[in-house]
């Protein structure tokens, strides 16, 4: 035990500029939040398939498409072009191909949910559930892989990040779901 006068160490008081988020930090927070939302929807979809809850599967697939549509749109219109000088064409093409695969997967999930609804099934069969879970598991890796792009975006000039955020805002205002966007607005068709 120490004796004598105690001195309380205090952390330095942060300066005001240390408390303000940079544009890149704002992007990263928004980007992470969107990926967390999609991750949680995908994991909930696995649970819905496991429990055979057809109504929940339909609602989750619809919600997933609504969440991913604006996200993919601003990634393809602003994030990927902004990262082209860093990654080069080959990797950006891979990112676009990953989007193609995700669009196909969401389309198949929507078709599966529609089939269950058309057959007026309250519960999803074991084979349908297994297929749905497999489709979700094929989509999940893109969520975590894509989330890492934020560390590259933070290296871009502030004006580029502002452009990305403005494109994000515009995409979110249109509220176009993934399948509608892919079918009607996306330049790349799958």
C-alpha positions as CSV (number, residue, x, y, z in Angstrom):
1,X,0.0,0.0,0.0
2,X,1.3,3.4,-0.9
3,X,1.5,6.2,1.6
4,X,1.5,9.9,1.2
5,X,-0.5,12.2,-0.9
6,X,-2.4,10.6,-3.7
7,X,-2.4,12.1,-7.1
8,X,-5.3,11.4,-9.4
9,X,-4.2,11.0,-13.0
10,X,-6.6,12.5,-15.5
11,X,-6.9,11.7,-19.1
12,X,-6.2,14.7,-21.3
13,X,-9.3,16.5,-22.3
14,X,-10.1,15.8,-25.9
15,X,-10.0,18.7,-28.3
16,X,-13.2,19.6,-30.1
17,X,-11.7,18.5,-33.4
18,X,-11.1,15.1,-31.9
19,X,-14.8,14.7,-31.2
20,X,-16.0,15.5,-34.7
21,X,-16.3,12.6,-37.1
22,X,-14.5,12.9,-40.4
23,X,-16.4,12.3,-43.6
24,X,-14.7,9.0,-43.9
25,X,-15.7,8.0,-40.4
26,X,-19.3,9.0,-41.2
27,X,-19.2,6.7,-44.3
28,X,-17.6,3.9,-42.3
29,X,-20.3,4.0,-39.6
30,X,-23.1,4.1,-42.2
31,X,-21.5,1.3,-44.3
32,X,-21.0,-0.9,-41.2
33,X,-24.6,-0.3,-40.1
34,X,-25.9,-1.4,-43.5
35,X,-23.8,-4.5,-43.5
36,X,-24.9,-5.4,-40.0
37,X,-28.6,-5.0,-41.0
38,X,-28.1,-7.3,-44.0
39,X,-26.1,-9.8,-41.9
40,X,-28.9,-9.9,-39.3
41,X,-31.6,-10.3,-42.0
42,X,-29.7,-13.2,-43.5
43,X,-29.2,-14.9,-40.2
44,X,-32.9,-14.4,-39.4
45,X,-33.7,-15.9,-42.7
46,X,-31.7,-19.0,-41.9
47,X,-33.7,-19.3,-38.6
48,X,-37.0,-18.8,-40.5
49,X,-36.0,-21.6,-42.9
50,X,-35.0,-23.9,-40.1
51,X,-38.4,-23.3,-38.4
52,X,-40.3,-23.7,-41.7
53,X,-42.1,-20.4,-41.2
54,X,-43.2,-19.5,-44.7
55,X,-44.7,-16.1,-43.9
56,X,-41.6,-15.0,-42.1
57,X,-39.4,-16.2,-45.0
58,X,-41.5,-14.2,-47.5
59,X,-41.3,-11.0,-45.3
60,X,-37.5,-11.4,-44.7
61,X,-36.8,-11.9,-48.4
62,X,-38.8,-8.8,-49.2
63,X,-37.1,-6.8,-46.4
64,X,-33.7,-8.1,-47.5
65,X,-34.2,-7.0,-51.1
66,X,-35.4,-3.5,-49.9
67,X,-32.2,-3.1,-47.8
68,X,-29.8,-4.3,-50.4
69,X,-31.2,-2.4,-53.4
70,X,-30.0,1.1,-52.5
71,X,-26.8,-0.3,-51.0
72,X,-25.7,-2.2,-54.1
73,X,-26.7,0.8,-56.2
74,X,-24.5,3.3,-54.5
75,X,-21.7,0.8,-54.3
76,X,-21.8,0.3,-58.1
77,X,-22.4,3.9,-58.9
78,X,-19.8,5.5,-56.6
79,X,-17.9,3.2,-54.3
80,X,-16.5,0.8,-56.9
81,X,-15.6,3.5,-59.4
82,X,-13.9,5.4,-56.6
83,X,-11.8,2.3,-55.6
84,X,-10.9,1.5,-59.2
85,X,-7.5,3.4,-59.0
86,X,-6.7,1.4,-55.9
87,X,-7.8,-2.1,-56.8
88,X,-7.7,-2.0,-60.6
89,X,-10.2,-3.4,-63.0
90,X,-9.8,-7.1,-62.1
91,X,-10.8,-6.7,-58.5
92,X,-13.6,-4.3,-59.2
93,X,-15.0,-6.8,-61.8
94,X,-14.8,-9.4,-59.1
95,X,-16.9,-7.2,-56.8
96,X,-19.4,-6.7,-59.5
97,X,-19.5,-10.5,-60.1
98,X,-20.2,-11.0,-56.4
99,X,-23.1,-8.6,-56.8
100,X,-24.3,-10.7,-59.8
101,X,-24.2,-13.8,-57.6
102,X,-26.1,-12.1,-54.8
103,X,-28.8,-10.8,-57.1
104,X,-29.2,-14.3,-58.5
105,X,-29.4,-15.7,-54.9
106,X,-32.0,-13.1,-53.8
107,X,-34.0,-13.8,-57.0
108,X,-33.9,-17.6,-56.2
109,X,-34.9,-16.9,-52.6
110,X,-37.8,-14.7,-53.8
111,X,-38.9,-17.4,-56.2
112,X,-38.7,-20.0,-53.4
113,X,-40.8,-17.8,-51.2
114,X,-43.3,-17.2,-54.0
115,X,-43.6,-20.9,-54.8
116,X,-44.4,-21.6,-51.1
117,X,-47.0,-18.9,-51.2
118,X,-48.6,-20.1,-54.5
119,X,-48.8,-23.6,-53.1
120,X,-50.5,-22.0,-50.0
121,X,-48.1,-23.7,-47.7
122,X,-47.8,-22.5,-44.1
123,X,-44.7,-24.4,-43.6
124,X,-41.6,-24.8,-45.8
125,X,-40.6,-28.4,-46.5
126,X,-37.2,-29.8,-45.5
127,X,-35.8,-29.7,-49.0
128,X,-37.0,-26.2,-49.6
129,X,-35.6,-25.1,-46.3
130,X,-32.2,-26.7,-47.0
131,X,-32.1,-25.0,-50.4
132,X,-33.0,-21.6,-48.9
133,X,-30.3,-22.0,-46.2
134,X,-27.7,-22.9,-48.8
135,X,-28.7,-19.8,-50.8
136,X,-28.3,-17.6,-47.8
137,X,-25.0,-19.1,-46.9
138,X,-23.7,-18.3,-50.4
139,X,-24.6,-14.6,-49.9
140,X,-23.2,-14.2,-46.4
141,X,-19.5,-14.1,-47.3
142,X,-20.0,-11.1,-49.5
143,X,-21.4,-9.1,-46.6
144,X,-18.3,-9.6,-44.5
145,X,-15.9,-9.2,-47.5
146,X,-17.6,-6.0,-48.7
147,X,-17.6,-4.5,-45.2
148,X,-13.8,-4.3,-45.4
149,X,-14.0,-1.9,-48.3
150,X,-14.5,0.9,-45.8
151,X,-10.8,0.9,-44.9
152,X,-10.0,1.6,-48.5
153,X,-12.7,4.3,-48.9
154,X,-11.1,6.2,-46.0
155,X,-8.0,6.6,-48.0
156,X,-9.9,8.5,-50.8
157,X,-9.9,12.3,-51.0
158,X,-12.6,13.8,-48.9
159,X,-14.4,15.1,-52.1
160,X,-14.7,11.5,-53.3
161,X,-16.2,10.3,-50.0
162,X,-18.6,13.2,-50.1
163,X,-19.6,12.1,-53.6
164,X,-20.1,8.5,-52.3
165,X,-22.3,9.7,-49.5
166,X,-24.4,11.9,-51.8
167,X,-24.8,8.9,-54.1
168,X,-25.8,6.8,-51.1
169,X,-28.4,9.4,-50.1
170,X,-29.9,9.5,-53.6
171,X,-30.1,5.7,-53.8
172,X,-31.8,5.5,-50.4
173,X,-34.3,8.2,-51.4
174,X,-35.5,6.1,-54.4
175,X,-36.2,3.1,-52.1
176,X,-35.9,0.7,-55.1
177,X,-35.5,-2.9,-53.9
178,X,-32.7,-5.0,-55.3
179,X,-34.6,-7.1,-57.8
180,X,-36.4,-4.1,-59.3
181,X,-33.1,-2.1,-59.5
182,X,-31.3,-5.1,-61.1
183,X,-34.1,-5.6,-63.6
184,X,-34.8,-1.9,-64.5
185,X,-32.0,0.4,-63.6
186,X,-28.7,-1.5,-63.3
187,X,-26.5,-1.2,-66.3
188,X,-25.1,-4.8,-65.8
189,X,-27.8,-7.4,-66.4
190,X,-27.9,-10.9,-64.8
